[in-house]
């Protein structure tokens, strides 16, 4: 069975240095979130549990699916916009 990491490796991601297209608005709100669903449900694994009940975000490899926005609807703590043209996910077969 092919692992998800192997499938994600088929895609490429062009990083827009210094200009991430997703940001956590307020880290304090993340610390109050009990289940931290974003750390489990993001298909690209961009969100990780951090020290002290925080959430860290690395946008490299983001699939731009918008799942994080839906997961965080209750708190509305995600600032999400499309990457600038030419940056972001570059699908190999599409």
NORWO-V387548 format. One record per pair of residues at least 24 apart in sequence whose C-alpha atoms are under 6 Angstrom apart, sorted by the first residue. I is the first residue (numbers start at 1). J is the second residue. Records with the same first field share a line. If there is no record, write none. Layout:
# NORWO-V387548
I->J / J
This chain:
# NORWO-V387548
11->91 / 92
12->90
13->61 / 88 / 89 / 90
14->87 / 88
16->87
21->80 / 81 / 83
22->79 / 80
23->78 / 79
24->77 / 78
25->77 / 78
30->54
38->68
63->89
